[in-house]
Amino acid sequence: QKTAYEICACLVGSEMCIRDRYQRRVRTQFRLKVNFDQTTHPHSTSLFFIMSDNKRPASEDAASSKKAKVALTLNFNNAVDKEYETKTLREIAKAPVGAIQGVGDKIEEMLHAMKVTTVEDLANWKFYKAAKAINILAATEEEGKRAADCAANINHILDAEFETKTFAEIKEAPPSALQGLADWTDSVLKTAHLTTVEKLGNWKYAQYAEAIVELSKFETDGGH
């Protein structure tokens, strides 16, 4: 087999150029690492082919970034007792109602009398939710301007004597104005200074519970 020089002197440069270019390509594409561990594995040879640019495939990088834990900063420490500050929203929702900061033994006992035992119970307590809705709509009411043919009412949540009252009047009434709360509950709710429908609807502990339960629906596992 003849060399390029033997064929034609003018091809010598081309032959060297082709050879050198091929060798450079092989060297830059892969590095061969031979690791002989004669002490622990005298008969083993480990060969590692490593990409010369040390880059991982894009798909691998994407997977790693998804696994990376995100540093979260939100907290609601002033809404729950100290021991619940590290709990998930879903755990707190199922916790005793006393997990809400400010709900002491007396208020907890009062709520138990109303069959409210967990944070979730308080969040969904129908009398709180009805009172809250009354407060919201009271702010939109125009005095004396109910349409003659209007059929809107909330009779299923009001005692009969309050069915003809305005929202403004209802929110100033005692909690027992709500159907299902007997007269004796007024004295019990007074423990938490809940002396009117308006105060019941604005009760911050119920608002904390409601917020925790509502946002727990959007919580992911593992904090990221």
C-alpha positions as CSV (number, residue, x, y, z in Angstrom):
1,Q,0.0,0.0,0.0
2,K,1.5,3.3,-1.1
3,T,1.6,6.4,1.0
4,A,0.4,9.8,-0.1
5,Y,4.0,10.9,-0.5
6,E,4.6,8.0,-2.9
7,I,1.5,8.8,-4.9
8,C,2.0,12.6,-5.1
9,A,4.2,14.9,-3.0
10,C,1.4,17.5,-2.9
11,L,-0.9,15.1,-0.9
12,V,1.5,14.8,2.1
13,G,0.1,17.8,3.9
14,S,-3.5,16.5,3.3
15,E,-2.6,13.1,4.8
16,M,-1.1,14.6,7.9
17,C,-4.0,17.0,8.3
18,I,-6.6,14.2,8.0
19,R,-4.7,12.0,10.5
20,D,-4.2,14.8,13.0
21,R,-7.8,15.9,12.8
22,Y,-9.1,12.3,13.5
23,Q,-6.7,11.9,16.5
24,R,-7.8,15.2,18.0
25,R,-11.5,14.3,17.6
26,V,-11.0,11.0,19.4
27,R,-9.1,12.6,22.2
28,T,-11.6,15.4,22.8
29,Q,-14.7,13.1,22.7
30,F,-13.6,10.7,25.3
31,R,-11.1,10.3,28.1
32,L,-10.1,6.8,29.1
33,K,-9.6,6.3,32.8
34,V,-8.1,3.0,33.8
35,N,-8.2,2.4,37.5
36,F,-6.2,-0.5,38.9
37,D,-6.8,-1.1,42.6
38,Q,-4.1,-3.7,43.3
39,T,-4.7,-3.6,47.1
40,T,-8.4,-4.5,47.4
41,H,-9.2,-5.8,44.0
42,P,-6.0,-7.0,42.4
43,H,-7.8,-8.6,39.4
44,S,-10.2,-5.9,38.7
45,T,-10.0,-3.2,36.0
46,S,-12.5,-0.3,36.0
47,L,-12.9,1.6,32.7
48,F,-14.8,4.8,32.7
49,F,-15.6,6.8,29.6
50,I,-16.3,10.3,30.6
51,M,-17.8,13.0,28.3
52,S,-15.0,15.5,27.6
53,D,-17.2,18.6,28.3
54,N,-18.4,17.0,31.6
55,K,-22.0,17.8,30.8
56,R,-24.9,15.6,31.7
57,P,-27.8,15.0,29.3
58,A,-30.5,17.8,29.6
59,S,-33.1,15.2,30.7
60,E,-30.9,14.2,33.6
61,D,-30.4,17.8,34.7
62,A,-34.2,18.4,34.6
63,A,-34.8,15.3,36.7
64,S,-32.2,16.4,39.3
65,S,-33.7,19.9,39.5
66,K,-37.2,18.4,40.2
67,K,-35.7,16.4,43.1
68,A,-34.0,19.3,44.6
69,K,-35.7,20.5,47.8
70,V,-37.1,24.0,47.7
71,A,-36.4,26.2,50.6
72,L,-39.8,27.5,51.8
73,T,-40.3,30.6,53.9
74,L,-44.0,30.9,54.7
75,N,-45.3,30.3,58.2
76,F,-48.3,31.0,60.3
77,N,-46.8,30.8,63.8
78,N,-49.1,33.3,65.3
79,A,-52.2,31.2,64.4
80,V,-51.2,27.9,66.1
81,D,-49.6,26.8,69.3
82,K,-45.8,26.3,69.4
83,E,-46.0,22.5,69.1
84,Y,-47.9,22.7,65.8
85,E,-45.5,25.1,64.1
86,T,-43.7,22.3,62.4
87,K,-46.8,20.3,61.4
88,T,-48.4,20.3,57.9
89,L,-51.6,22.1,57.3
90,R,-53.4,18.8,56.9
91,E,-52.1,17.6,60.2
92,I,-53.3,20.7,61.9
93,A,-56.7,20.5,60.3
94,K,-57.2,17.2,62.0
95,A,-55.7,18.4,65.3
96,P,-57.8,19.3,68.4
97,V,-59.3,22.7,68.2
98,G,-56.9,23.8,71.0
99,A,-54.1,23.7,68.4
100,I,-55.3,27.2,67.4
101,Q,-53.3,29.8,69.4
102,G,-55.6,31.6,71.9
103,V,-58.1,28.7,72.2
104,G,-57.5,27.9,75.9
105,D,-59.2,25.4,78.1
106,K,-62.4,27.4,78.7
107,I,-63.0,28.2,75.0
108,E,-62.2,24.6,74.1
109,E,-64.7,23.4,76.6
110,M,-67.2,25.9,75.2
111,L,-66.6,24.6,71.6
112,H,-66.9,21.0,72.8
113,A,-70.4,21.9,74.1
114,M,-71.2,22.9,70.5
115,K,-69.8,19.6,69.2
116,V,-66.7,21.4,67.8
117,T,-63.7,19.3,68.7
118,T,-61.1,19.7,65.8
119,V,-59.7,22.6,63.8
120,E,-61.6,21.3,60.8
121,D,-64.8,21.3,62.8
122,L,-64.3,24.9,63.7
123,A,-63.5,25.8,60.1
124,N,-66.8,24.2,58.9
125,W,-68.9,25.2,61.9
126,K,-72.2,26.2,60.2
127,F,-73.1,28.9,62.7
128,Y,-69.7,30.7,62.1
129,K,-70.1,30.4,58.4
130,A,-73.7,31.6,58.4
131,A,-72.7,34.6,60.6
132,K,-69.8,35.4,58.4
133,A,-72.0,35.4,55.3
134,I,-74.5,37.6,57.0
135,N,-71.8,40.1,57.8
136,I,-70.6,40.2,54.2
137,L,-74.1,40.8,52.7
138,A,-75.0,43.3,55.4
139,A,-72.3,45.5,54.0
140,T,-74.1,45.5,50.6
141,E,-77.6,46.2,51.9
142,E,-79.4,49.3,51.0
143,E,-81.8,50.4,53.7
144,G,-85.5,50.2,52.8
145,K,-84.8,49.2,49.2
146,R,-85.9,45.6,49.0
147,A,-87.8,45.0,45.7
148,A,-91.5,44.3,46.2
149,D,-91.3,41.0,44.3
150,C,-88.0,39.8,45.8
151,A,-88.2,36.3,47.2
152,A,-84.7,36.0,48.7
153,N,-84.6,34.8,52.3
154,I,-82.4,32.9,54.8
155,N,-85.2,31.5,56.9
156,H,-83.6,28.0,57.4
157,I,-80.8,29.6,59.5
158,L,-82.9,32.1,61.4
159,D,-85.3,31.8,64.3
160,A,-88.8,32.8,63.2
161,E,-88.8,36.1,65.0
162,F,-85.8,37.3,62.9
163,E,-87.1,36.2,59.5
164,T,-88.4,39.7,58.8
165,K,-85.3,41.5,60.0
166,T,-82.7,43.2,57.8
167,F,-79.1,41.9,57.6
168,A,-78.1,45.0,59.6
169,E,-80.5,44.0,62.4
170,I,-79.6,40.3,62.3
171,K,-75.9,40.9,62.7
172,E,-76.6,42.9,65.9
173,A,-78.8,40.1,67.3
174,P,-77.5,37.5,69.8
175,P,-76.1,34.3,68.4
176,S,-79.3,32.5,69.4
177,A,-81.0,34.4,66.6
178,L,-79.5,31.6,64.4
179,Q,-81.7,28.6,64.2
180,G,-80.1,25.7,66.0
181,L,-78.5,27.8,68.7
182,A,-80.7,27.6,71.8
183,D,-80.9,30.5,74.2
184,W,-78.5,28.9,76.7
185,T,-75.8,29.1,74.1
186,D,-75.7,32.9,74.4
187,S,-74.2,32.6,77.9
188,V,-71.8,29.9,76.8
189,L,-70.5,31.8,73.8
190,K,-70.1,34.8,76.1
191,T,-67.0,33.0,77.4
192,A,-65.3,34.0,74.1
193,H,-67.0,37.4,74.0
194,L,-69.2,36.2,71.1
195,T,-72.3,38.2,72.1
196,T,-73.7,39.0,68.6
197,V,-74.0,37.4,65.2
198,E,-71.5,39.9,63.9
199,K,-68.9,39.0,66.5
200,L,-69.4,35.3,65.8
201,G,-68.9,35.9,62.0
202,N,-65.7,37.9,62.7
203,W,-64.2,35.5,65.2
204,K,-60.5,35.3,64.5
205,Y,-60.0,31.8,65.8
206,A,-62.6,30.5,63.4
207,Q,-61.0,32.5,60.6
208,Y,-57.6,30.9,61.4
209,A,-59.1,27.5,61.3
210,E,-61.0,28.2,58.1
211,A,-57.8,29.5,56.4
212,I,-55.8,26.5,57.5
213,V,-58.4,24.0,56.3
214,E,-58.9,25.8,53.0
215,L,-55.2,26.0,52.2
216,S,-54.6,22.4,53.2
217,K,-56.4,21.4,50.0
218,F,-53.4,22.8,48.1
219,E,-50.6,21.4,50.1
220,T,-48.1,19.0,48.5
221,D,-46.2,16.1,50.2
222,G,-42.7,16.7,51.5
223,G,-42.8,20.5,51.6
224,H,-41.9,21.0,47.9
